[in-house]
Amino acid sequence: MDNWTGYLRMVCTKKDERSIIQDSYFEGAFKITRPVYLEHNGQAYLYVMNPGGGYLDGDSYRMEVHLHPEAEVLLTTQSSTKIYKTLTYPVFQETEIVLKNRSLLEYLPDPIIAYEQARFMQQTVIQMESGASLVYAELFTPGWAPDGSWFRYDLLQSRMKVYMDGKLILFDHLKLEPDQDIRGLGQMEGYTHYGSMIVINEDIDSPFIDRLTQMLQPFSEAAVGLSMLTVPGFTLRVLAHRTQDVEKLFHLCHGLFRECNLGKNALFLRKY
């Protein structure tokens, strides 16, 4: 696809104990900040910005992220992604991520908010080498509607493929297409907000999963599912009534992973 509404490409590498942007290019309604270093471990914190304020009918976006060996990046967004009416063509977003050996990407964007008559489709492909680590989170919420009702958007669809050394290890497909049964069994189960976090790291084991399970059990405000992957890693699924409930569970899970597996402190990334 040509003529992207927003296009972003960046290559990060490790230099003098610090992760830096080796090469970057962006155009249209996509921008990337200069790296911020919040800790003394050299990890780069980057913010993706959309100066347009929201996604509109027929918009298309592409992001390419390439991490060289041992590069460590936390990538987030400046604010939530707002999808407005798309009466003619859905919004399309494409992401390609390449993680080399011993690199780390923590991708923690703010929520995707779909308003009335919004249609949003995204496709993500991640190519990892053995020894690379990944944290990838998504949070989908229904936006405000004039009559105060939920689920006025038309479509939210997200496809993800993760490869390890060229072998497909994860295929994830979410499709929310509201109808009269959207809150029913097998769909949203009475909830309104959906969150998903995927973590892949060679040091994740059963004791870590047991500890994480015990940490999540007392949280009764949401429905939580935790599953181990075929490679060392896990997926966390959350159904909730509020954005803050999903974010709280993400924070607990991410914080424990950083502490136990990365030797780093937990982070609070809210922008307000």
Secondary structure as UniProt FT lines:
FT   STRAND          6..15
FT   TURN            16..17
FT   STRAND          18..28
FT   STRAND          31..32
FT   STRAND          44..49
FT   TURN            51..52
FT   TURN            57..58
FT   STRAND          60..67
FT   TURN            69..70
FT   STRAND          72..77
FT   STRAND          81..83
FT   STRAND          91..99
FT   TURN            101..102
FT   STRAND          104..107
FT   STRAND          112..114
FT   TURN            116..117
FT   STRAND          119..128
FT   TURN            130..131
FT   STRAND          133..142
FT   TURN            146..147
FT   STRAND          155..164
FT   TURN            165..166
FT   STRAND          167..176
FT   TURN            180..183
FT   TURN            185..190
FT   STRAND          193..200
FT   TURN            202..203
FT   HELIX           206..216
FT   TURN            217..218
FT   STRAND          223..228
FT   STRAND          233..240
FT   HELIX           243..257
FT   HELIX           258..262
//
